[in-house]
Amino acid sequence: MATGRPWLGMAVVWVAFRAGFSGAQSFFLPLREPQSCGATQYFDVASLACGPCGPAQRKSPRGTSCSCLPGFKLVSDNGGASITCEKCPETKSGVTQDGWNCIACPKGVTAEGKCKCAANEILVERATNGALLDAASCVQCEGTESSFATSNVLGNMCIRCEPTFISASKSCHCSGGNILTGGLCFSTTGNFPPKGIATVRFGKLGITLISAWFLKNLQASAAACLLYSNLTSCQALGNMCVMNMNYLSSASTDACGLFQYVFANTAGLGTVHSISFWRQNLPWLYYGDQPGLALQVLDTAEFPSSFTFKGTNKNIKLQFVAASYDAGGNFLKWQYLESGVFQLCPDTLMKLNAAYIFGTTYQQKCTISVSRILKDYSDPVFYDVFLEYTDEEDGQQYLWAVPVLNLNLQYNEMFVNQGSNINSWFLTRRMFLVDTLSGRESDLGNHPKVVRIASEIKISIRLVPNTQRGAIYPPLITVSYSDVLIQNPNTQNVVVSFSVNYEMNQSEAHTQTNIALGVLGGLAVLWSLLKTAGWKRRIGSPMIDLQTVLKFLLFYAGDLANVFFIITVGTGIYWLIFFKGQQYISVLLPLPTQEDDFVSYVGCGFTLKVIQFLHMLATQLTIDIFFIDWERPKGKVLKAVEGENGIKSTAAPVSIWRTYFIANEWNEIQTIRKINPLFQVLAVLFFLEVVGFSNLALMDSSSSLSRNPESYIAPWSRILRYGVTAVLWLVIAIIQMAYFSVFYERFIEDKIRQFVDLCCMSNISVFLLSNRCFGYYIHGRSVHGHADTNMEEMNMNLKREAENLCSQRGLVPNTDGQTFQISISSKMRQQYDRIHEILTRRHGPVRLLNSSTTTFEQSTKAYHTMNKFLGSFIDHVHKEMDYIVKDKLLLERILGMEFMEPMDKSIFYNDEGHSFSDTLYYGNEATLLIFDMLFFAVVDMATQSFVLAAVLTYLQQEIFRFIRNTVGQKNLASKTLVDERFLI
């Protein structure tokens, strides 16, 4: 039936298959590891779970199969749990070494059920032809002079004795008073080193333990190195000293003490490569054993090769190469440090190799599990690091030894390398990354109690002062080790870092900066004194009082802010140009710690600029302003007189709407600027983030605006970020101002000049006092006599003016000068104050709908009185308060002050530059521009985000603009009797 209908069987299978997927599936399983299985379980590699072993079975050493219990032999073995065991008979209670047969054991069995033999005997279970013996035999190895044989470690072969046994005792036994240590035999007649202390210090944990590795090998390595000049033993001894952190003490006989003893007693062997610190047969561990030598090593000799960023002979590769050794002193290989040899943090090959590109500041930091370290670095490797270079004359390759500054090194119980005093440093040569060996107690097969990890490695490269060809001093590797007490490796983590820093002596740059700060700061004092003197003249007060001192400090804050701005911008541009643009390396960027002074200068400049900005706002918001209406009534009107039951003929009222209109226009130009602030911020952000100018602020040698996303991105330099920001901000601002002044204001719209024209068309002048006796005057008196006309008459007036059929607009006949700086006399100011006091008696804008009739009438009367007084003053009616019109001297314009005091007559200075804009944002563009740029830079320095800096800069611009408009509007209403509700 099955053969006749094959499709039926297939259908059954298909149904079963579909049934397996008919319900919801859960694709998960518990995590099991081989070591987590019990003693009678094995790890099933197919199901990834623990499975039971059969009878008389237990877990094999690997854990992935079962093995027979002692006293049982194998009958079959198909792997895993598929084995069969059979108990051995009483007469053959032992099991052969391969586990497949039972055998008699004359000298007993081991705990594993195998036959055992005495020392210097080998176990024989089979005949020469492989036939199994009924009983195992133990054969004595011939240890006499003719053979010098002994059993090997496995006890299954006779081999020649270790040479030191033959040399010391002429046999395979270390007898006759000889010393047996570390599996070696030494004669007591030689210069045997003192007994070593097999302890390892873990200073950061404050514990000392006896190392099983040291206990086994320290004394033997020292003796073999001293007595036999054994190269491997000498290297092993040096490695143990390095594992003990190169500890130096005149009284200790630990690993480093024994190394120093051997070093001192082998002076006759000579040196290697004429290096006095490198003894023949010994590893080079120290640069001397006395303090003060570090300065000679690091600052005396220059590295023979030079480095260049650009050109045909471009050389930016640091060829670090290391001789590597294992813990036993065996040479492993030469290896370049590329591909992440010293970088414990995993990363792509491109990013790892970026550490050795000259001029690239490299930083790498991560957290690594201790369990992973134990797995990946089970055997310590020791490195002697060199820097490879090619001689320019003979073309040969040479190596330059790279010193190591071990921060864990102790000299007489003191961590001498952790201080900043270079004269107390002890430089060393050899280093390792992870030591999982010295922290093992009792038995080398045990897990380490303590692991020592190179948690911080830093390569420092210093530029030779005043070099023009990229000369450097020998690099310095600084290493700091962390001691980890092993408790639960799976939950324990350690933070490791690797960095490469480039530095140069910044003392000359600091000196030049301080000189510039002193000179410019002194000039700022003089300039602030001149401003204060000019201000004193403008307020008409000759006395020096507390207010004068405060005003000087405010002026000085603004000028000193400009000094800090000039110095910081100059510094940022200097480093940007000279570091990024150099071919032969002559300068290197300051380290982040060396940028602190620069950051403090930026902070000081910003703080002082904030004071200047607030002072500017306060000054602009407290000006005195009045709109002089020159319009006169046209005819008379009949008006009912309240309380008299009659009609009286009075002058036709003059419309107030022209005054409101001018007030609104004045309010609108309060915060106009010579640039577009939003465009400024967006343009700077566009060039930084989109075009890629921000890449110029990276601490590497590349001047490219685009970077490979897969390549290493160097850390930011705060100085370069500031320099790039300053250049873009100033260039874009200058382009904007040039566009507005040359094109926009000339051909499209000039709001300042339009306001002056509007005043003339409205027949209203603006009288403005920024100080008690100084201010500005905009002459808006219409040449046509009236401005409150119909459209036909207005067009006719404009046509007559265009055809020069009427007089000119200027205050002085036959001139066009409409704007003036005014310096008024004290008598004039006193009269102004008397009228103005009545006008502002209610301490704020007059509320037409809520004020009492009496107060309103008084204010209205005061308004008309002020309008009449100022109009008559302009018309030279008051001979005792007259004025003259003149031009300012060139020096007066430069210094921003007036030499002539208005004693009897006020002085009107012709002002073609419309300097009344000094009371607006428009005339203070430099202050606003620097304030915005410093705000942007400070936010960026604090957050390292150009986007956030741009957003916050725009927000503060809008906030201060709102404050300026709101408060300015209230001040305008209070000074001019204009109802605030009519100001838009």
Secondary structure as GFF3:
##gff-version 3
##sequence-region A 1 984
A	DSSP	alpha_helix	6	20	.	.	.	ID=ss1
A	DSSP	three_ten_helix	34	36	.	.	.	ID=ss2
A	DSSP	beta_strand	41	44	.	.	.	ID=ss3
A	DSSP	beta_strand	49	52	.	.	.	ID=ss4
A	DSSP	beta_strand	57	59	.	.	.	ID=ss5
A	DSSP	beta_strand	66	68	.	.	.	ID=ss6
A	DSSP	beta_strand	72	77	.	.	.	ID=ss7
A	DSSP	beta_strand	83	87	.	.	.	ID=ss8
A	DSSP	three_ten_helix	90	92	.	.	.	ID=ss9
A	DSSP	beta_strand	94	95	.	.	.	ID=ss10
A	DSSP	beta_strand	102	103	.	.	.	ID=ss11
A	DSSP	beta_strand	121	126	.	.	.	ID=ss12
A	DSSP	beta_strand	132	140	.	.	.	ID=ss13
A	DSSP	beta_strand	149	151	.	.	.	ID=ss14
A	DSSP	beta_strand	158	160	.	.	.	ID=ss15
A	DSSP	alpha_helix	163	169	.	.	.	ID=ss16
A	DSSP	beta_strand	179	181	.	.	.	ID=ss17
A	DSSP	beta_strand	184	186	.	.	.	ID=ss18
A	DSSP	beta_strand	199	202	.	.	.	ID=ss19
A	DSSP	beta_strand	207	210	.	.	.	ID=ss20
A	DSSP	alpha_helix	212	228	.	.	.	ID=ss21
A	DSSP	alpha_helix	231	243	.	.	.	ID=ss22
A	DSSP	alpha_helix	255	264	.	.	.	ID=ss23
A	DSSP	three_ten_helix	267	269	.	.	.	ID=ss24
A	DSSP	beta_strand	271	272	.	.	.	ID=ss25
A	DSSP	beta_strand	275	279	.	.	.	ID=ss26
A	DSSP	alpha_helix	293	299	.	.	.	ID=ss27
A	DSSP	beta_strand	319	326	.	.	.	ID=ss28
A	DSSP	beta_strand	331	336	.	.	.	ID=ss29
A	DSSP	alpha_helix	349	353	.	.	.	ID=ss30
A	DSSP	three_ten_helix	354	356	.	.	.	ID=ss31
A	DSSP	beta_strand	362	369	.	.	.	ID=ss32
A	DSSP	alpha_helix	370	376	.	.	.	ID=ss33
A	DSSP	beta_strand	381	390	.	.	.	ID=ss34
A	DSSP	beta_strand	397	401	.	.	.	ID=ss35
A	DSSP	beta_strand	404	406	.	.	.	ID=ss36
A	DSSP	three_ten_helix	416	418	.	.	.	ID=ss37
A	DSSP	three_ten_helix	422	424	.	.	.	ID=ss38
A	DSSP	beta_strand	430	432	.	.	.	ID=ss39
A	DSSP	beta_strand	434	435	.	.	.	ID=ss40
A	DSSP	beta_strand	450	462	.	.	.	ID=ss41
A	DSSP	beta_strand	476	485	.	.	.	ID=ss42
A	DSSP	beta_strand	493	503	.	.	.	ID=ss43
A	DSSP	alpha_helix	507	539	.	.	.	ID=ss44
A	DSSP	alpha_helix	546	580	.	.	.	ID=ss45
A	DSSP	three_ten_helix	592	595	.	.	.	ID=ss46
A	DSSP	alpha_helix	596	620	.	.	.	ID=ss47
A	DSSP	beta_strand	624	629	.	.	.	ID=ss48
A	DSSP	beta_strand	636	641	.	.	.	ID=ss49
A	DSSP	beta_strand	646	651	.	.	.	ID=ss50
A	DSSP	alpha_helix	657	668	.	.	.	ID=ss51
A	DSSP	alpha_helix	677	685	.	.	.	ID=ss52
A	DSSP	pi_helix	686	691	.	.	.	ID=ss53
A	DSSP	three_ten_helix	693	697	.	.	.	ID=ss54
A	DSSP	alpha_helix	718	739	.	.	.	ID=ss55
A	DSSP	pi_helix	740	748	.	.	.	ID=ss56
A	DSSP	alpha_helix	751	762	.	.	.	ID=ss57
A	DSSP	beta_strand	764	771	.	.	.	ID=ss58
A	DSSP	beta_strand	774	778	.	.	.	ID=ss59
A	DSSP	alpha_helix	791	802	.	.	.	ID=ss60
A	DSSP	beta_strand	819	823	.	.	.	ID=ss61
A	DSSP	alpha_helix	826	839	.	.	.	ID=ss62
A	DSSP	alpha_helix	853	874	.	.	.	ID=ss63
A	DSSP	three_ten_helix	879	881	.	.	.	ID=ss64
A	DSSP	beta_strand	883	886	.	.	.	ID=ss65
A	DSSP	alpha_helix	890	895	.	.	.	ID=ss66
A	DSSP	beta_strand	906	910	.	.	.	ID=ss67
A	DSSP	three_ten_helix	915	919	.	.	.	ID=ss68
A	DSSP	three_ten_helix	922	924	.	.	.	ID=ss69
A	DSSP	alpha_helix	925	943	.	.	.	ID=ss70
A	DSSP	alpha_helix	946	976	.	.	.	ID=ss71
A	DSSP	three_ten_helix	980	982	.	.	.	ID=ss72
###
